[in-house]
Amino acid sequence: MKLGIIMNGVTGRMGTNQHLVRSILAIRAQGGVPVGDGKVIWPEPVLVGRSEHKVRALAEAHGLKRWTTDLDACLSSPDHQIYFDAQVTPERAPALRAAIQAGKHVYCEKPIAEDLSTALDLARLACKAQVKNGVVQDKLFLPGLLKLRRLRDGGFFGRILAVRGEFGYWVFEGDWQSSQRPSWNYKKEEGGGIILDMFCHWRYVLDHVVAPVTAVSALGVTHIPERIDEGGRRYPCTAEDAAFGTFQLEGGIVAQMNSSWVVRVHRDDLLTLQVDGTEGSAVAGLRDCWVQHRATTPRPTWNPDVPREFDYRAGWQEVPDNEVFENAFKVQWELFLKHVACNAPFPWTLLEGAKGVQLAELGLRSWRERRWLDVPEVR
Ligand SMILES: NC(=O)c1ccc[n+]([C@@H]2O[C@H](COP(=O)([O-])OP(=O)(O)OC[C@H]3O[C@@H](n4cnc5c(N)ncnc54)[C@H](O)[C@@H]3O)[C@@H](O)[C@H]2O)c1
């Protein structure tokens, strides 16, 4: 079963590394996606980009023959069943709309749009056109977070009380060392800002790994006012580079998520999530997860005048893998391909993507208005 996939924005960081190389090419290298009875789904990508030189070079580097700069021609060709988008955020909504109108199934990076009303419009359009649709929610497929979910589903935590999330790392300003992130991330007018970038993730992570989000309070900050772009030019940062969010979840759970591109890492991973419950606690990184049960919880006493009485980290136990974990993006790609080819379930729809945009929009508003905001149900 061959599925033609238009891959737009594939010359970018996410497009090339996660979606082309580690997902679609990895699926081809393993012989396709098996669907039973000896049958496989075979993804046939066509690479699309604005720059002929870049897109051709990428195709050649990976031995792919099909590439183009003509998106419209791709959309009108019956050879392609799926449109995939990993372009810069502001380009996504118009491209998705055109793809849906051309009758393609659509799959895309987050955020699906820059504002909730556009995001919901896309979700409704896809529903009306009866095309399959999906959004990347990669963190749900990370081993560390899968282990957290396993613990929650097994009742390990008892009643969950609170969640502490730390995300971030130092992104170089671009003067004496080049930046690891594209400059548009720091420009509001180009779809940048860490709230739009990260609150989309926090929405599905909290909703599905802990409990549904009901309210938000957020504060954004632009710590570094000027950076140097890819061409060596100095530019003013018009979007926030750090966000401090507090969320209320169903069941009275409180979650605090720090997101920053201006923090030096002194923790076990670039994202760590601590969940505290009445029966036990867990700390997850991207791959690993450690737990402490109430029965093995030490009894610290506050006394700064004596040396530390416990090695606190040593009192945690590692959660075993118990299964083989694959690249998170590839896992979700395989599920989407099965959804398109075999009608297999795929709950990570554009409507779910719109919920992420909703939380980002509410986070930005909460910061502006300096107040808590409820998260209304969207449908
Ligand atoms: N799921 C995740 O964990 C994750 C992580 C990072 C980024 N993303 C998302 O992926 C998308 C791409 O991010 P990235 O970091 O790969 O960006 P990038 O700048 O590296 O790549 C952007 C791509 O869009 C193309 N593009 C199309 N129109 C453009 C325009 N007008 N200006 C500039 N580039 C244009 C570029 O050619 C390139 O292929 C963003 O929407 C971002 O939110 C997701």
The ligand as a Gaussian input file, in Angstrom:
#p B3LYP/6-31G(d) Opt

LIG

0 1
 N        7.332000      18.994000      18.102000
 C        8.370000      19.644000      18.551000
 O        8.973000      19.264000      19.549000
 C        8.870000      20.865000      17.843000
 C       10.156000      21.351000      18.125000
 C       10.598000      22.486000      17.427000
 C        9.779000      23.113000      16.508000
 N        8.530000      22.617000      16.260000
 C        7.640000      23.277000      15.282000
 O        8.086000      22.968000      13.974000
 C        7.934000      24.078000      13.106000
 C        9.279000      24.357000      12.418000
 O       10.254000      24.673000      13.385000
 P       11.830000      24.525000      13.096000
 O       12.508000      24.743000      14.388000
 O       12.068000      23.290000      12.314000
 O       12.058000      25.819000      12.160000
 P       13.135000      26.056000      10.998000
 O       13.297000      27.532000      10.893000
 O       14.353000      25.222000      11.223000
 O       12.416000      25.487000       9.687000
 C       11.325000      26.147000       9.106000
 C       10.967000      25.573000       7.752000
 O        9.909000      26.373000       7.195000
 C       10.305000      26.829000       5.888000
 N        9.658000      28.116000       5.624000
 C        8.520000      28.268000       4.884000
 N        8.165000      29.540000       4.830000
 C        9.073000      30.252000       5.518000
 C        9.211000      31.644000       5.813000
 N        8.345000      32.554000       5.351000
 N       10.271000      32.011000       6.574000
 C       11.145000      31.102000       7.045000
 N       11.039000      29.753000       6.802000
 C       10.004000      29.340000       6.038000
 C       11.817000      26.857000       5.928000
 O       12.339000      26.802000       4.628000
 C       12.096000      25.589000       6.732000
 O       12.002000      24.448000       5.910000
 C        7.434000      25.243000      13.978000
 O        6.048000      25.423000      13.774000
 C        7.685000      24.783000      15.408000
 O        6.708000      25.240000      16.322000
 C        8.089000      21.505000      16.919000

